[in-house]
Amino acid sequence: MGCCALGAQAQIGGTGVYSILKMPSNARTSAWGGYCPAYIKADVSFMNNNPALLGNAALNTVTSNFNTQFPGVWSGNGGYATKYKNIGYFGATVAFINYGSMKAYDAGGNAEGEVAANETVLSLGYAKPYNKNIQYGASAKMVYSILAGYVSSAMAFDIGATYTQDDSILSAGLVMKNAGFMVQHYRDGEREPLPFQVELGVNFKPRHMPFRFNLVAHNLQKFDL
């Protein structure tokens, strides 16, 4: 008589640290499922999708986004982009998620007042055209997290590239996101991997149609989805 056991996992979400690194940075990205590495006519917040998206569309502009995830849970971001001579485009964004305050109790169930939980990330990005069709970019992120008295910080890095047709109807993007490491782990914990991800996307607008299509393959770093 034989016996066989098989383990399966239906989804890969819900694990890892720093949820703020995985949150969509604006409404358009949310509408496209949370992934958008190839939309070139973008504001500066799109550099969080792919640093190579910094360009003329975001030049000398300020952007801000605010959202409520659940009652009492707020998130948002703001950013600015500019260009310096022929060196390239530069952008900076700061994003946060505030989980609000909650009541704390010790192991015996005794009240210990209220604690707060929030995460913040500062991103600095750079992009430069390689030629009239191809542009590359990179960004560095500093992450700070407070979860009910447990504090941690990390450094993360993105690198990406975009390709645009001469008529700008079709664009493609490849990005490697959130490669990095914990600088300080949570108390009584250990260093955990960041939510590293590889995305490949195509963004297309038919010439005579009021639609834009966004096709993205994500989690390409994980072959056994």
Protein Blocks (a to p, Z undefined) as FASTA:
>chain_A
ZZddddddfbfghiaehkllmgcfbfklmmnoopafkbfbbcfklmmmomklgcfklgoi
acdddddfbghiacddddddddehjlbccddddddddebjaddddfkopaebjadddddd
ddddddddfblmbccddddddddddeehiacdddddddddddddfklmaccddddehiac
dfbdcehiacdddddddddddddddfkbcbdcddddehklpmkZZ
